[in-house]
Amino acid sequence: MQTSPRDCLPVDLTCPITPFNDSRVCEGIDSSVLQSHLGAGGGMIMCNFSVEQYACAHLGDFTAADLVSLLQCKLSSNMAYSKETWKVLLTKTSAVLDEALGILSNMSVTFSGPSVPLVLDVIREMRFDLLDQQQLQDVDVVSAWFAGHLRPFLSSASGVFLHCVSSRELSCATYQHVLDQFSHMGDSHGMMVLKYFIRPFLSKNSTEPACASNNSAEWLKENFGPFSVFVSIPELVSLNPQFNPLAVVEVLTPQQTAELMVLNVPGLPDREQLINSVFDYLLTSPVENRLPQVLESVASLAATVPLDCRLYQTIFKRLNDILTSSPGALEPVIWTSIYDLTSTAPADCALFMVNLQCPITSHNESVVCNGVDSSLFQQSLDMGNVDVCDYSVSELACASLANFTVDHLVKSLQCHLPRPNPEPRAAWKLLLTKASTILDQALYVFTNQLSSYINTLLAHK
């Protein structure tokens, strides 16, 4: 049986009630063998009978335990049955349905077969849709259903189920309780929860404005749960004008953080102020706060959203500040961002402010060499048996470098430059300054050796 995708719903959806007709469902279905088994007190439910055969049998003595066993074997299988068939079966067993659901809720079971969303929809029609407004706004009542009776089925909730629950007169408290029951779902199902449950409920005119709260972190967590990562900053602010993204920047995704910096969102502070505030946060711990990912998202957004020159200049000033303050491992990331953003900036925009100069690396020897012992290196150098790769750049730079040759400097470049943890820039500046008289020749030898090595590699391909 083919069904439409669970997230494919008509635009103007009204909550459906599944019509059912015993005669139509049972046409051509032979339940006689099953009926004999049941009539003889067969006890154990037999999974080799179809749902149609059970639905079309006389189930007057069917117990809650029988229904539990039947649901366990049929919902765990890959067999799909029509919603109408399930409606006939559950209507016939309605007297024991609540007790059966209670038994299942106390078991560590979660169903995931193709019939699960259909059964959940039918239970909604037969039970949840009958709750009145007072019950829908009672946390205990709603909890009994969503944290209890319906729990084993919720991971397979259809878009129809989510839409129909969101359309009921839930209070903010009961809405938030229901949302919490979906918090374990993965990304694909999470998008359905957002589309058919969260957005419709928070957008309803009857909702006390989007369950707004003065505490932005609390509002985001209680009303979106783990699904807030799928919502854009403009939509969050549109739903709740009191929402302050800067107050929750630590839980925003890199994409959302980039939106905060780049997009013009009514109700938020000036973007120049936002850009500086976000950079201040990111730079408190660049790796942990995902500065590289945020910059990548900023460059991607800037390629599609026009930014005026003033904002580009604000971003570039902050990037340049990082470059001039010992960026370390961040330097390649910053330069990549500069190149990417340069390609999207207005042609007549002076990205670096007029008075901005290329940085000069300071190399105070007392600072660089504080705590550095170069005596062993200098001794080995004087004896002519030194391997410069055994020493750090700081140890090289802090020695007197008497007897330091072109070969030594070339070898230093060869072994220290490829290392994953870069040496301090000030140490390199001190070393190359002390070796300035041999620097040009060493660079000539180094580049020739590098070119020869690359050519050899290409020749063997």
Summary of the structure (lengths in Angstrom):
residues: 461
radius of gyration: 34.4
end to end distance: 55.0
largest distance: 105.2
contacts: 1278
relative contact order: 0.05
helix: 61%
strand: 0%
